[in-house]
Amino acid sequence: MRAETLVRGAAHHVKPLVIRGGLARTFGSLASFLAVLFLILGSYLLGDALEHPLDAQAAAVLAAAFSITLAAILLYFLLKPHRGKRPRTTRFRRAE
């Protein structure tokens, strides 16, 4: 075996796995869980305010709106298409 083959096989990547994989792929399941949690919490608070309008506080309605907004922002960043990125198959060149 040639020495180049052994050195090339033992090379480590400089970038961490989080950066190489992308934030959406790495933390996507955690962010989607938080988005669903915020959406459920906001709808519960808003439904309670609509069910009992005389007892509803302004802070509860604002917290519900803030929670639903956070869920929408998280879902947008998880589902938006990445423009300008090259496909994964063309990023690496074959070693011949």
DSSP file (Angstrom, degrees, kcal/mol; ACC not computed):
  #  RESIDUE AA STRUCTURE BP1 BP2  ACC     N-H-->O    O-->H-N    N-H-->O    O-->H-N    TCO  KAPPA ALPHA  PHI   PSI    X-CA   Y-CA   Z-CA
    1    1 A M              0   0    0      0, 0.0     2,-0.1     0, 0.0     0, 0.0   0.000 360.0 360.0 360.0 147.0    0.0    0.0    0.0
    2    2 A R     >  -     0   0    0      1,-0.1     4,-1.1     4,-0.0     3,-0.3  -0.480 360.0-123.4 -82.9 157.0    1.1    3.5   -0.7
    3    3 A A  H  > S+     0   0    0      1,-0.2     4,-2.0     2,-0.2     5,-0.2   0.812 108.3  62.3 -69.0 -30.0    1.7    6.0    2.1
    4    4 A E  H  > S+     0   0    0      1,-0.2     4,-2.6     2,-0.2    -1,-0.2   0.873  99.8  54.2 -63.9 -36.7   -0.7    8.5    0.6
    5    5 A T  H  > S+     0   0    0     -3,-0.3     4,-1.8     1,-0.2    -1,-0.2   0.906 109.2  47.3 -65.2 -41.8   -3.6    6.0    1.0
    6    6 A L  H  X S+     0   0    0     -4,-1.1     4,-1.0     2,-0.2    -1,-0.2   0.894 114.5  46.1 -67.9 -39.3   -2.9    5.6    4.7
    7    7 A V  H  < S+     0   0    0     -4,-2.0     3,-0.3     1,-0.2     4,-0.3   0.906 112.0  50.8 -70.1 -41.0   -2.6    9.3    5.3
    8    8 A R  H >< S+     0   0    0     -4,-2.6     3,-0.9     1,-0.2    -2,-0.2   0.863 108.9  51.8 -65.9 -35.8   -5.7   10.1    3.3
    9    9 A G  H 3< S+     0   0    0     -4,-1.8    -1,-0.2     1,-0.2    -2,-0.2   0.759 109.0  50.4 -72.9 -24.1   -7.8    7.6    5.2
   10   10 A A  T 3< S+     0   0    0     -4,-1.0    -1,-0.2    -3,-0.3    -2,-0.2   0.366  82.3 122.6 -95.3   5.0   -6.8    8.9    8.6
   11   11 A A    <   -     0   0    0     -3,-0.9     2,-0.3    -4,-0.3    -3,-0.0  -0.414  49.9-148.0 -71.7 142.2   -7.6   12.5    7.9
   12   12 A H        -     0   0    0     -2,-0.1     2,-0.2     1,-0.0    -2,-0.1  -0.814  19.1-109.8-108.3 150.6  -10.1   14.3   10.2
   13   13 A H        -     0   0    0     -2,-0.3     4,-0.1     1,-0.1    -1,-0.0  -0.533  14.4-148.1 -78.0 145.0  -12.5   17.0    9.2
   14   14 A V  S    S+     0   0    0     -2,-0.2    -1,-0.1     2,-0.1    -2,-0.0   0.871  79.0  74.4 -79.1 -38.9  -11.8   20.4   10.5
   15   15 A K  S    S-     0   0    0      1,-0.1    -2,-0.1     2,-0.1     2,-0.0  -0.509  89.3-113.7 -76.7 141.8  -15.5   21.4   10.7
   16   16 A P     >  -     0   0    0      0, 0.0     4,-2.1     0, 0.0     3,-0.3  -0.269  26.5-110.2 -67.9 162.5  -17.6   20.0   13.5
   17   17 A L  H  > S+     0   0    0      1,-0.2     4,-2.4     2,-0.2     5,-0.2   0.806 115.5  61.2 -65.5 -30.6  -20.4   17.6   12.7
   18   18 A V  H  > S+     0   0    0      2,-0.2     4,-1.5     1,-0.2    -1,-0.2   0.906 108.9  42.0 -63.9 -41.2  -23.0   20.1   13.7
   19   19 A I  H  4 S+     0   0    0     -3,-0.3    -2,-0.2     2,-0.2    -1,-0.2   0.895 115.3  49.6 -74.2 -39.7  -21.9   22.6   11.0
   20   20 A R  H  < S+     0   0    0     -4,-2.1    -2,-0.2     1,-0.2    -1,-0.2   0.876 116.1  42.4 -67.1 -36.0  -21.4   19.9    8.3
   21   21 A G  H  < S-     0   0    0     -4,-2.4     4,-0.3    -5,-0.2    -1,-0.2   0.769 112.0-121.6 -81.6 -26.2  -24.9   18.4    9.0
   22   22 A G     X  -     0   0    0     -4,-1.5     4,-2.0    -5,-0.2     5,-0.2   0.102  18.5 -95.5  94.4 148.1  -26.7   21.7    9.2
   23   23 A L  H  > S+     0   0    0      1,-0.2     4,-2.9     2,-0.2    -1,-0.1   0.872 121.2  54.0 -67.8 -37.3  -28.7   23.1   12.1
   24   24 A A  H  > S+     0   0    0      1,-0.2     4,-0.6     2,-0.2    -1,-0.2   0.883 112.8  43.2 -67.0 -37.0  -32.1   21.9   10.7
   25   25 A R  H  4 S+     0   0    0     -4,-0.3     4,-0.2     2,-0.2    -1,-0.2   0.859 119.7  43.0 -74.8 -34.3  -30.8   18.3   10.4
   26   26 A T  H  < S+     0   0    0     -4,-2.0     3,-0.2    -8,-0.2    -2,-0.2   0.943 131.3  19.5 -77.8 -48.7  -29.1   18.3   13.7
   27   27 A F  H  X S+     0   0    0     -4,-2.9     4,-2.3    -5,-0.2     5,-0.2   0.108  90.7 110.9-110.1  21.2  -31.7   20.0   15.9
   28   28 A G  H  X S+     0   0    0     -4,-0.6     4,-2.4     1,-0.2     5,-0.2   0.887  78.0  48.7 -65.2 -41.0  -34.8   19.5   13.8
   29   29 A S  H  > S+     0   0    0     -4,-0.2     4,-1.9    -3,-0.2    -1,-0.2   0.892 113.3  47.3 -69.3 -37.9  -36.5   17.1   16.0
   30   30 A L  H  > S+     0   0    0      2,-0.2     4,-2.2     1,-0.2    -2,-0.2   0.912 113.8  47.7 -67.6 -42.1  -36.0   19.2   19.1
   31   31 A A  H  X S+     0   0    0     -4,-2.3     4,-2.3     2,-0.2    -2,-0.2   0.879 111.4  50.1 -67.9 -37.6  -37.1   22.4   17.3
   32   32 A S  H  X S+     0   0    0     -4,-2.4     4,-2.3     2,-0.2    -1,-0.2   0.884 109.5  51.6 -69.0 -36.1  -40.2   20.6   15.9
   33   33 A F  H  X S+     0   0    0     -4,-1.9     4,-2.3     2,-0.2    -2,-0.2   0.925 111.9  46.7 -62.7 -44.0  -41.1   19.3   19.4
   34   34 A L  H  X S+     0   0    0     -4,-2.2     4,-2.8     2,-0.2    -2,-0.2   0.882 110.6  53.0 -65.3 -37.8  -40.8   22.9   20.8
   35   35 A A  H  X S+     0   0    0     -4,-2.3     4,-2.3     2,-0.2    -2,-0.2   0.925 111.4  44.9 -63.7 -44.3  -42.9   24.3   18.0
   36   36 A V  H  X S+     0   0    0     -4,-2.3     4,-2.4     2,-0.2    -1,-0.2   0.896 113.2  51.7 -66.2 -38.9  -45.7   21.8   18.6
   37   37 A L  H  X S+     0   0    0     -4,-2.3     4,-2.4     2,-0.2    -2,-0.2   0.925 111.6  46.0 -63.5 -45.0  -45.4   22.5   22.4
   38   38 A F  H  X S+     0   0    0     -4,-2.8     4,-2.6     2,-0.2     5,-0.2   0.881 112.6  51.6 -64.5 -38.3  -45.6   26.3   21.8
   39   39 A L  H  X S+     0   0    0     -4,-2.3     4,-2.2    -5,-0.2    -2,-0.2   0.910 112.1  45.3 -66.2 -42.1  -48.6   25.8   19.4
   40   40 A I  H  X S+     0   0    0     -4,-2.4     4,-2.2     2,-0.2    -2,-0.2   0.917 114.3  48.8 -66.9 -43.0  -50.5   23.7   21.9
   41   41 A L  H  X S+     0   0    0     -4,-2.4     4,-2.4    -5,-0.2    -2,-0.2   0.920 112.9  47.3 -63.7 -43.8  -49.8   26.0   24.8
   42   42 A G  H  X S+     0   0    0     -4,-2.6     4,-2.4     1,-0.2     5,-0.2   0.898 112.8  48.0 -65.4 -40.6  -50.8   29.1   22.8
   43   43 A S  H  X S+     0   0    0     -4,-2.2     4,-2.5    -5,-0.2    -1,-0.2   0.865 111.5  51.4 -69.6 -33.6  -54.0   27.5   21.6
   44   44 A Y  H  X S+     0   0    0     -4,-2.2     4,-2.3     2,-0.2    -2,-0.2   0.940 112.9  44.5 -65.4 -46.7  -54.9   26.3   25.1
   45   45 A L  H  X S+     0   0    0     -4,-2.4     4,-1.9     1,-0.2    -2,-0.2   0.900 116.1  46.6 -65.6 -39.9  -54.4   29.8   26.5
   46   46 A L  H  X S+     0   0    0     -4,-2.4     4,-2.0     2,-0.2    -1,-0.2   0.895 112.0  50.6 -69.7 -39.5  -56.3   31.4   23.7
   47   47 A G  H  X S+     0   0    0     -4,-2.5     4,-2.0     2,-0.2    -2,-0.2   0.883 109.8  50.8 -64.2 -38.1  -59.1   28.9   24.0
   48   48 A D  H  X S+     0   0    0     -4,-2.3     4,-2.1     1,-0.2    -1,-0.2   0.887 109.9  50.1 -66.5 -38.5  -59.4   29.5   27.7
   49   49 A A  H  < S+     0   0    0     -4,-1.9     7,-0.2     1,-0.2    -2,-0.2   0.859 113.0  46.3 -68.3 -34.4  -59.6   33.2   27.1
   50   50 A L  H  < S+     0   0    0     -4,-2.0    -2,-0.2     1,-0.2    -1,-0.2   0.812 112.0  51.3 -75.8 -29.4  -62.3   32.8   24.5
   51   51 A E  H  < S+     0   0    0     -4,-2.0    -2,-0.2     1,-0.3    -1,-0.2   0.876 123.9  27.2 -74.2 -37.8  -64.2   30.4   26.8
   52   52 A H  S  X S+     0   0    0     -4,-2.1     4,-0.7    -5,-0.2     3,-0.3  -0.716  71.1 166.6-123.8  79.1  -64.2   32.7   29.8
   53   53 A P  T  4 S+     0   0    0      0, 0.0     3,-0.2     0, 0.0    -1,-0.1   0.801  74.3  53.7 -69.8 -27.6  -64.0   36.2   28.3
   54   54 A L  T  4 S+     0   0    0      1,-0.2    -5,-0.0     3,-0.0    -2,-0.0   0.823 113.5  42.1 -75.8 -29.1  -64.9   38.1   31.5
   55   55 A D  T  4 S+     0   0    0     -3,-0.3    -1,-0.2    -6,-0.1     2,-0.1   0.503  89.0 117.0 -92.2  -4.6  -62.1   36.3   33.5
   56   56 A A     <  -     0   0    0     -4,-0.7     2,-0.3    -7,-0.2    -7,-0.0  -0.409  53.9-147.0 -71.6 136.2  -59.5   36.6   30.8
   57   57 A Q     >  -     0   0    0     -2,-0.1     4,-1.4     1,-0.1     5,-0.1  -0.695  18.2-126.1 -97.6 154.0  -56.4   38.7   31.5
   58   58 A A  H  > S+     0   0    0     -2,-0.3     4,-2.4     1,-0.2     5,-0.2   0.843 110.0  58.8 -67.4 -33.2  -54.6   40.7   28.9
   59   59 A A  H  > S+     0   0    0      1,-0.2     4,-2.4     2,-0.2    -1,-0.2   0.862 103.2  52.2 -65.9 -35.6  -51.3   38.9   29.9
   60   60 A A  H  > S+     0   0    0      2,-0.2     4,-2.1     1,-0.2    -1,-0.2   0.896 110.6  47.2 -67.9 -39.7  -52.8   35.5   29.1
   61   61 A V  H  X S+     0   0    0     -4,-1.4     4,-2.3     2,-0.2    -2,-0.2   0.905 113.7  48.0 -68.4 -40.7  -53.9   36.7   25.6
   62   62 A L  H  X S+     0   0    0     -4,-2.4     4,-2.5     2,-0.2    -2,-0.2   0.887 111.3  50.5 -65.7 -39.0  -50.5   38.2   25.0
   63   63 A A  H  X S+     0   0    0     -4,-2.4     4,-2.3     2,-0.2    -2,-0.2   0.883 110.4  50.2 -65.7 -37.8  -48.7   35.1   26.2
   64   64 A A  H  X S+     0   0    0     -4,-2.1     4,-2.3     2,-0.2    -2,-0.2   0.921 112.1  46.7 -65.5 -43.8  -50.9   33.0   23.8
   65   65 A A  H  X S+     0   0    0     -4,-2.3     4,-2.1     1,-0.2    -2,-0.2   0.904 113.3  49.1 -65.4 -40.6  -50.1   35.2   20.9
   66   66 A F  H  X S+     0   0    0     -4,-2.5     4,-2.3     2,-0.2    -2,-0.2   0.895 111.5  49.5 -64.6 -40.6  -46.4   35.2   21.7
   67   67 A S  H  X S+     0   0    0     -4,-2.3     4,-2.0     2,-0.2    -2,-0.2   0.906 111.8  47.0 -66.7 -42.6  -46.4   31.4   22.0
   68   68 A I  H  X S+     0   0    0     -4,-2.3     4,-2.1     2,-0.2    -1,-0.2   0.875 111.7  52.3 -67.1 -36.7  -48.2   30.9   18.7
   69   69 A T  H  X S+     0   0    0     -4,-2.1     4,-2.3     2,-0.2    -2,-0.2   0.913 108.2  50.3 -65.4 -42.9  -45.8   33.4   17.0
   70   70 A L  H  X S+     0   0    0     -4,-2.3     4,-2.4     1,-0.2    -2,-0.2   0.899 110.2  50.8 -60.5 -40.7  -42.8   31.5   18.3
   71   71 A A  H  X S+     0   0    0     -4,-2.0     4,-2.3     1,-0.2    -1,-0.2   0.906 110.1  49.4 -64.2 -40.9  -44.2   28.2   17.0
   72   72 A A  H  X S+     0   0    0     -4,-2.1     4,-2.1     2,-0.2    -2,-0.2   0.896 111.2  49.3 -65.8 -40.0  -44.8   29.8   13.6
   73   73 A I  H  X S+     0   0    0     -4,-2.3     4,-2.2     2,-0.2    -2,-0.2   0.918 111.7  48.7 -65.6 -43.4  -41.2   31.1   13.4
   74   74 A L  H  X S+     0   0    0     -4,-2.4     4,-1.5     1,-0.2    -2,-0.2   0.917 112.5  47.9 -62.7 -43.5  -39.7   27.8   14.4
   75   75 A L  H  X S+     0   0    0     -4,-2.3     4,-2.0     1,-0.2    -1,-0.2   0.862 109.7  53.8 -66.6 -34.7  -41.8   26.0   11.8
   76   76 A Y  H  X S+     0   0    0     -4,-2.1     4,-1.7     1,-0.2    -2,-0.2   0.943 110.1  45.8 -64.3 -47.0  -40.8   28.5    9.1
   77   77 A F  H  < S+     0   0    0     -4,-2.2    -1,-0.2     1,-0.2    -2,-0.2   0.769 114.4  49.5 -70.4 -23.5  -37.1   28.1    9.8
   78   78 A L  H  < S+     0   0    0     -4,-1.5    -1,-0.2    -5,-0.2    -2,-0.2   0.846 120.1  34.2 -78.0 -34.4  -37.5   24.3    9.8
   79   79 A L  H  < S+     0   0    0     -4,-2.0    -2,-0.2    -5,-0.1    -3,-0.1   0.518  87.0 112.9-103.1  -6.3  -39.5   24.0    6.6
   80   80 A K  S  < S-     0   0    0     -4,-1.7     2,-0.2    -5,-0.1    -4,-0.0  -0.400  71.0-113.5 -70.3 143.9  -38.0   26.8    4.4
   81   81 A P        -     0   0    0      0, 0.0     2,-0.7     0, 0.0    -1,-0.1  -0.530  25.5-122.3 -75.6 143.0  -36.1   25.7    1.3
   82   82 A H    >   -     0   0    0     -2,-0.2     3,-0.5     2,-0.0     2,-0.3  -0.765  28.9-156.5 -87.9 114.3  -32.4   26.5    1.3
   83   83 A R  T 3   +     0   0    0     -2,-0.7     3,-0.1     1,-0.2     0, 0.0  -0.670  69.8  20.6 -91.4 145.1  -31.6   28.6   -1.7
   84   84 A G  T 3  S+     0   0    0     -2,-0.3     2,-0.4     1,-0.3    -1,-0.2   0.423  87.5 127.9  84.1  -2.8  -28.1   28.8   -3.1
   85   85 A K    <   -     0   0    0     -3,-0.5    -1,-0.3     1,-0.0     3,-0.1  -0.696  56.5-128.9 -88.0 139.2  -26.9   25.5   -1.6
   86   86 A R        -     0   0    0     -2,-0.4     5,-0.1     1,-0.1    -1,-0.0  -0.525  34.6 -94.6 -78.8 152.1  -25.4   23.0   -3.9
   87   87 A P    >   -     0   0    0      0, 0.0     3,-1.0     0, 0.0     4,-0.4  -0.318  34.0-115.6 -63.0 153.5  -26.7   19.4   -3.8
   88   88 A R  G >> S+     0   0    0      1,-0.2     3,-0.7     2,-0.2     4,-0.5   0.764 110.4  62.9 -63.9 -26.5  -24.8   17.1   -1.5
   89   89 A T  G 34 S+     0   0    0      1,-0.2    -1,-0.2     2,-0.1     3,-0.2   0.781 104.1  46.4 -73.5 -24.4  -23.7   14.9   -4.4
   90   90 A T  G <4 S+     0   0    0     -3,-1.0    -1,-0.2     1,-0.2    -2,-0.2   0.468  92.8  80.5 -96.0  -0.7  -21.7   17.7   -6.1
   91   91 A R  T <4 S+     0   0    0     -3,-0.7     2,-0.4    -4,-0.4    -1,-0.2   0.867  89.7  51.8 -73.2 -35.2  -19.9   18.9   -3.0
   92   92 A F  S  < S-     0   0    0     -4,-0.5     2,-0.3    -3,-0.2    -1,-0.1  -0.839  74.3-141.1-110.0 138.4  -17.2   16.3   -2.9
   93   93 A R        -     0   0    0     -2,-0.4     2,-0.3     1,-0.1    -3,-0.0  -0.681  26.6-110.5 -92.3 148.9  -14.9   15.3   -5.7
   94   94 A R        -     0   0    0     -2,-0.3     2,-0.7     1,-0.1    -1,-0.1  -0.565  25.9-127.4 -76.8 139.9  -14.0   11.7   -6.2
   95   95 A A              0   0    0     -2,-0.3    -1,-0.1     1,-0.1     0, 0.0  -0.788 360.0 360.0 -88.2 119.8  -10.4   10.8   -5.5
   96   96 A E              0   0    0     -2,-0.7    -1,-0.1     0, 0.0    -2,-0.0   0.408 360.0 360.0-109.3 360.0   -8.9    9.1   -8.5
